[in-house]
Amino acid sequence: MTSGPVRRGLHGAHAATALALVLTGFLILYPDFRTRTVGGFGREIGAVHVYVGIVFGVAPLLAWLLAPRDLIRDAWQRATAVHAGAVWRRTHLFVSVSAGALLVLTGLIMWLGVDLSIAIWDAADLVHVYSHWVVTLGLPLHLVAARRKIAERLRLALGGEPPELFEFVDDPEDEA
C-alpha cells in the first residue's frame, strides 16, 4: 500500500481521536465543569478517554505496518526539504510527534501504574497535563497553517474548482 492513503488515514484517525481526547481530558481535568455540562459520568468519560487513547497510540503502529518503506521515504523527504515552509513543517511535526508520544507514554504509565510510586504517577500526570495543553493550543495553529489545503479539498469535495486568484502549489510532500 502506498503512503498517501495511509498517511491521510492516519491523519484522519489522529484528528478524530485527538479531538475526542482533548474533550474527554478536559472533562476529566475539570470535574465541576463536567458536572455542570454532562451531569457527572466521570467513570464512563474516563473509560472512553482510555479506549480512544489506545486507538490514538495504535494508529501510527498500524500505519507503519501497512507502508513502512513509503512512510520512511516521506519522512526523510520532509526532514530534508528546503523551501519556505520547511522549517515550520519540521518544527510542527517534531512538536506534534513528541507531544503525542508523551501523551501515550504517560497515559500508559497512569493507566497501568499498578505498583508505581505515587511520585512517578504524579510526574506522569503532570507531563500528561502539560502535553495536553501543548496539543490543545497547537490545534488552532495547525488549522491556520493548513487553511489553504482545507479550503482546496473542501471545494473539490463539493464539486468546484480552486479559484484562479489563488495559486495552489502541487507539492508532493504536502498531500497529507
Secondary structure, 3 states (H helix, E strand, C coil): CCHHHHHHHHHHHHHHHHHHHHHHHHHHHCHHHHHHHHCCCHHHHHHHHHHHHHHHHHHHHHHHHHCHHHHHHHHHHHHHCCCCCHHHHHHHHHHHHHHHHHHHHHHHHHHHCCCCCHHHHHHHHHHHHHHHHHHHHHHHHHHHHCHHHHHHHHHHHCCCCCCCCCCCCCCHHHCC
